[in-house]
Amino acid sequence: MTASPSSPTSPTGTSGTTGPIGTSEVAQDTRLQRLLVVLGIVVLAFNLRPAASSVGPLLEEVRAGVPLGDTEAGLLTTLPVLCFAVVGGAAPRLAAWVGLHRVTLLGLILLAGCLWTRGHVHQGWAFLVLSFAALAGAAAANVLMPSLVKLHFPAHVGLLTAVYTTSMAVGLTLSSALTVPIATTAGEVDYARGLGAWAVTAAIAVLPWIGLIGHDLHVGGRASSIGITVIARTRLGWAMAGAFGLQSLQAYAVFGWFAQMCRDAGYSPGTAGVLLGVVTGASIPLSVLIPVLAGRLRDQRWLLTALMACYPIGYVGFLVDPRPLGWLWALAIGVGCSTFPLVLTLIGLRSRTPAGTAALSGFTQSAGYLLAALGPFGVGVLHAATGTWTLPLLVLLALCVPLYLCGLYATGDRSVEDQIPARP
């Protein structure tokens, strides 16, 4: 019989103090420690996206000030997905060696330091290297977040996932909207000030994690016996990676091209930006609701079905009649994109231990982000080849089918630990 995904104990029924991943099952926290963990998770999640999202609004100024050529600028826009894929896979093993909370702290320090420094360099290679390093810090913390939730709040995975996905959405929205105003003084735009503002918020986020590194009591012990290569031998691991990757592919393609689709449909640049805001803004309230609902259910298939049904409504509606109901199609697509917090919640629900959660998170996000990188690139290629948005939207619509099938398997009541092959 499959154990409840919200079970607060290990398969053997034990719990203990927090050490590296794999040395304990449940953290024994005081009320004050739990509050500090919640604060740490909130400020950490807020800072996971600005490293990438703050560059876009100032890309023209960055290219002029650094400077960056076309190839370098293209690489810069692709770095977030590639970095999350490459670095994220190593985070669980590093956490097993060094300690979960210490790796998170080191990731935040790296993020803050490199974000600040990159705003003051004037060589393209240096800006790219510092951007990669900053994103590496964010990627490590991003992958370990579900494991932190599982370790400290095993009976409240849905609620805490709602907290951090909402904070993540707020950080994404604010960094996209406020970077240019922060950088602008008397009509002059200083990209270093705009980018540096998010280094300050990351530095503030370091503070609660300094108080949390004492949880890692057994540094230097043997690494976790559950690695991402083991997860790669499970059906659930591949289903989760497929769901995460295909959902992220949809989201990155929409975030990258929807505003241009709206402009080509006859909307003004300002209105097109507002419609993209409708897509991204839909994620904030749903990031609160969806993980809580998912955490209370043993079977999340109906929730997945309700969200996925919105994709064809938005895509087909936009293809048939983009005006004047663009806001409605944007809202439907935005609700469909909110499958993302559901998949993040499933990482904690489809595993029983922090070790399993970390390994599943590492494999899901590493493999998934590699797949997601094809989204904005592929949509751009199809649009350039056809001169219209019809084929790109039809391809995105078709990709909803394998996304739904992967999601159906991932939402079933099962745990990845039960699928790990026995050692000979």
N, C-alpha and C positions, 0 to 999 in steps of 0.2 A: 504493500500500500504506500502511495506517495505521501510524504510528509507535507504538512501544511507549509506553504511558502512563507508564512509569517512566523513560523516557529522560532522562539527566542533561544532555543538550545541547540546544541550540536547533535549529530546523529547518535552520539553516545550519551546524550543528556547532560554533558558537562558544560561548565562555564568557568571563566577565570579572569585574571587580570589581563590587560591589553598588552600584547607584545607584537612582534612582527606578524604579518599575515601568516596564519597557519599555526601559531603557537597558542592561540586562544580562540574561543568561540563568541563570547559575549563580554563586553566591557562592563565592569562593575563601577558605575559612576555615582557620585553624590549628586544632589539636586544642583548645586553650584557648578559642578563639572558638566552636567548635562546642558545647563544654560550656556556655558562657555562653548561647548561643542556646537550648539545650535547657532550661536553668534558666529563662530568660526566658519561654519558651513555656509551661512547666508553671505558673509562678506567675501568668502572664497568664490562662490558661484557668481556673484556680481561681477567679479573681475576676470572671468574666464573668456569673455567674448570681446571686450574693448581692444585688446591687442590687435585683433584682426579688423574689427568693424570701424575703428577710428581712422584707419588709413584711407578708406575709400572716399569720404567726403573731402579729404585734403590731398588726394593723389596728384592733382595737377601742380599744387604748390610743392609737394614733396619731390616730384620729378624735376622741377625747376631748381630747387634748392640743393639737392643732393649731389649731382643730378642722376636720373635713371633713364636709360634708353628704353625702347619699346620691349625688348626681350626681358630686361630686368624688371620692368613694370609688370609684364605678364607673369614672370616668376613670382613676384611679390604677391599678386592676387591669388596665386595657386598655393603659396606656402602654407596657409592655415590647414587646408585639407591634407596636404602631404605630411606636414609635421605631426598632426594628430594621428595619422596612420602609422608613421614610422616610430615616433617616440612613445606613443601610447602603449604600444605592445610591450615595451620594456619596463613600464612603470610597475606592474605587479611584482616582477622578479626583484626589481630594485627595492621595493617596499618590504619584501621578505627579508632582504639582507640588512637594510638600514633601519627600517621601521616605518610604518604607515604614516604616522603623524610627522615624522622628521622629513620624509620625502615631500609631503605636502608643504611643509614650511620652506624647504629648500626650493621647491618649485615657485612659490610666491616670491621669495627673495630674488630668484633669477628673473622672474617676470618683471618685478618693479625696477630692478637695476637696469635691465636691458631696455625697457621701455623709456626710461629717462635718458639713457645714454644715446640711444639711436636718434633722438631729436636734436643731437648736437654734433653729429658727424656729417661730413660733406663728401664722402666717397660712397659710390653705389654699392660696392662689395661689402663695406662695413655696415651700411644700413641693412642689407640683406642678411648678413651674419647675425647682427643683433636682433633683427626681427625673428629669425629662426630660433635663436636662443630664448627670446621672450615667449614665443609660442610653444617651445619645448617645455618650459615651466608650466604654462597653462595646460598643455596636453597631459602631462603627468598627473596634475591635480584633477583634471577632468575625468580621467580614467579611474582614479582612485575614489572619486566621490561616492559612487554606489557602495563601495566596500566600507567607507566610513559610516555611511548610514546603516548598513547591515550590522556593523560592529557595535554601534552605540544605541541604535533604535531598532532591533530586529523585529519587534512586534508592531512597529509603526513605519514600515518602509514607504507605504503610499503617502502618508502625511508629510514625512520629511522630504520625500522626492518632490512633492508639491511645493514645499518651501524653497528648495534649491533651484528647481526649474523656473519658478516664478522670479526668483532673484536673478537668475541667468537672463531671462527675457527682459527684465527691467534694465539690467546692465547693457544688453544689446541695444535696446531702444534708446536709452539715454546717450550712449556713446555715439550712436548714429546721428542723433538730433542735436547734441550739444557741442560736439567737437569743433565745428566751424564757429559758432558764437564765442566759445572760449578762446579760440585762436585769433579772433578779430578785435582790433582796437583802433578806433578812429579810421575805419575803412581799410586798415592794413591787416593782412593775414600773416600771422607768425605760426607756421605749422609746428615748430618745436614746442610752443606753449600748448597748442591743442593736443598734441600727442602726449606731452609730459603730464597733463592733468590726470591721465589714467594711470600713470606711474605713481602718483600721489595716492590714489584710492587703493592701488595694490599694496603700497607700503603700509597704509593703515590696516589692511587686511592681515598683514603679518602679525600684528600684536596679539590677537587671541591665540594664534597657533604657537607662539612662544610658550604660552602657559599649558599647551596640550602635548608637548613633546615628551613629558614625563610618563605618558601612557606607554611609550615604547620601552619596555623594561628589559627585554632580552635580546638586545641588538647583538648581532654576530652569530646567532643561531642558524641552524640549517634553513635554507630557503624552503618556501612552501612546496609541498609535493604536488600541487595542482598548478600546472603551467598552461600557457595558451596553446602549446602544441598538443596537450592532452585534450583541451576543449575542441580543437580542430578535428578530433576523432569522434565527436558526438553529433547526432542529428540536430539536437537543440542548439548547439553552438553555431552551426551553419544557418539554421533558421533565424536565429537572432541576428547574425551578421547580415544575412540577406534583408531582413526587415529594416535594420538600422541603416544599411547602406542605400537601399532603394528609397527609403523615406528621406534620407539626407540628400540623395540625388535630386529628388523632387524639390526639396526646399531650396537647395543652392541654385538650381536652375531657375526657380521662380524668383528668388531674391535678386539674382543677377540680371534677369531679362524681362520681368513682368512690366516694369516701368516703361521700357522701350516698346513693348508690345502695345501698351496703352497709348503711347505717343503716336505710334504708327497707325493706331485705330482712330486717331483724330483728337485725342485729348491733349490739352496743353501740358507743358512740362510740369507746372505746379500741380495740376490735377492728377497727372500720372504719378507724381511722388506721393500725393495723398492716398491714391488707390493702393500703392505699394505699402503705405502705412497701415491701411486697413488689413492687408494680408498679415503683416508682422504683428500688428496690435491685437489681432484675434487670439494670439498665443498667450497673452498675459492672463486673462481670466481663466482660460482653459488649462493653463499650467497649474492653476490652483485646484481646479475641479477634477481633472482627469486622473492624476496620480492617487488622489484620495479615493475616488470610485474604484480604481483598479486594485488598490490595496485592500478593499473590503470584499472583493470578489475572488473566488477560487478559479473562475473561468471568465476571462475578459473578452470572449469572442464577439459578444453583442456590442460591446463598446467599440471594438475595432471596426466592426461592420458599419456602425453609425458614422464614425469619422471618415472611413474610406468612401462612403457613399457621396460625400461632399465633393470629392475630386472630380468625378465625371460631371456633376452639376456645374461646377465652376468652369471646367475646360470646354465642355460642349456649349454651355451658355455663351462663353466668350467667343467661341468660333462662329456661332450662329448669329449673334446680335450683341457685339461688344458695347454698343451705345443704345440707350442711355443707362442701361442697368449694370455698368461696369462695377459699381460698388457692391452689388449683390454677388456677382461672379468672384470678385476679390474676396469677399467675406467667406464664400463657400470654399475657395482654395485655401484661405487661411485656416479654416476649421480642419480641412484635410491635412494640412501641414502640422496640425496639433497631434498627429499620430506620434510625433517625436517624443513628447513627455511620456506617452504610454509605453513606448519601447524602452525608454530609460528606466521607468518603473519596473518593467519586466526583468531587467537585469538583476535587481534585488529579489524579485519574487520567484524567479526560476532557479534560484540557488539557495542552499540552506546554511552555508557558512561564509564568513568573511573571505576565506581563501577561495572558495568557489565563486563568490561574487566578483572578487578582483580579477580572477582568471577569465571569467565569462565577460566581464567588462572590457578587459584588455583585448581579447580576441574579437568581440563584437565590434568595438570601435575601430580597431586597427584595420581589420578586413573591410568593415563598412565604409570607412572614410576613403579607402582606395577606390572602392566602387563609386562613391559619391563624387569623386573628382571628375568622372565622366559626364556629370550632369550639365553644368554650365558650358563646358567645352563642347560637348556634343550638340547642345541646342544651338550654340553659335555657329557651328559648322553646318548644320542642317538649314538654318536660316540663310546663311551666306550662299548655300548651294541652290536653294529654291527661290529666294527673294520674298518669301511669305512666312507667316508663323503657323500655317496650317499643319504642315508635316511635323514640326517640333512639338506642337500641342498634341497631335495624334500619337506620337511616340511616347510622350509623357503619360497620356491616357492609357496606352497599351501596357506600360510598365507598372501601372497600378495593379494589374492582375498578379504578377509574381510577388509584388509587395503584399498583397492581400493573402496569398497562399502561404508565404513565409510567416506572416502575422498570425494566421489561423493556427499553425503548428506551435508557434511561440506562446500563444495565449492559452494553450491547453494546460491543465493542472499537472505539471511534471517538474522535476528538478534535474539540473545538469549533473549533479553528483551521481544520480542513479544511472546515467548513461556512460560514465567514465569506464573504459575497459579495465578489467581486473589485471593486475600485474602477473606475469607468468611466474 
